[in-house]
């Protein structure tokens, strides 16, 4: 029997792809192992959103080769594989296979060729990986199921590598999405799904829109929570917000990446909205759903970002008072249009801006978390806490992570419980079972 181990970096989409590869291999008699010494095949499912992704891979392959010699098969899949295949084969001697994000359904063929001593490479834009049957996805007893509804992106924001690694937008038929969700409910007892796409708002299959997907998914019996990721502000409209507002299942948690508060920088980023339009969308969202939990992404020190542009970003953050922000320094990515931009920001200024933004957000989050103390929330229990084995961890509808005492030793994982928040920091919430 051939043993394999998958190491996953990056986002939910990559995690979902790893579940697909594991499922395909297991259904063909391969065996998944935890310990690296037991693995015959290493699959490194990579992410290239941040800089130095390829570097990280070279280091990891080096460690595996040093420990186990040439005996192990090593394959690279995912975003880095999609756009750096030649480079990977050139720089990693004895690399066995490379599969792009839209070729992962070929994982069995890749390993079979490697077992015969041949190399295998496929980075083409197949659509089969979107049509992998629900029973072939190994969901690893997860409480929440990731369900891809579309893949790729046509937006070409000037800093982003996704259109090059995941290709152009392709949407799945609604029937396939529904079938997969029903399967996860029946076979895994799933109560929460997260609908995934690089830009879910531009879902389009035979004239059906993302709103139609939400309406159909909302009707599925046995499902309690629906989340989705990621929305593009330019496509986030009132009709969609009305659907979210009137559903009992769709979480009132919206991730709406603003990226910059300066119109000059938004234009350079190719984001296709202005700060004023973004504020209007947030006002519209809050007018329908006042309790909406809102998070965002920001990139600081984009080429050409002057102090006044950064201050406009801080002004936007101050106005909106986000519940959570994912913030990064700009990092140049291969093939992207932003590589041609001049006026790079010196690293010390970039560091300072990121620090200022994050410190401000810490204060906002600490206040918001404090306001949650003493209140009771419904929490879907996800796992035993990594830091303290006597505690469980779960999420509120607003995507807040809550840690709480495990209680009477019942197996609560996968169940909804009521938790009263008793203390908090800017990063975490602690509670007790009610
Ligand atoms: S919309 Fe998102 S995924 Fe698409 S190019 Fe822009 S940042 Fe990348």
Boltz pocket constraint, residues with backbone or C-beta under 6 A from the ligand:
constraints:
  - pocket:
      binder: B
      contacts: [[A, 153], [A, 154], [A, 155], [A, 156], [A, 157], [A, 160], [A, 161], [A, 162], [A, 163], [A, 198], [A, 199], [A, 232]]
      max_distance: 6.0
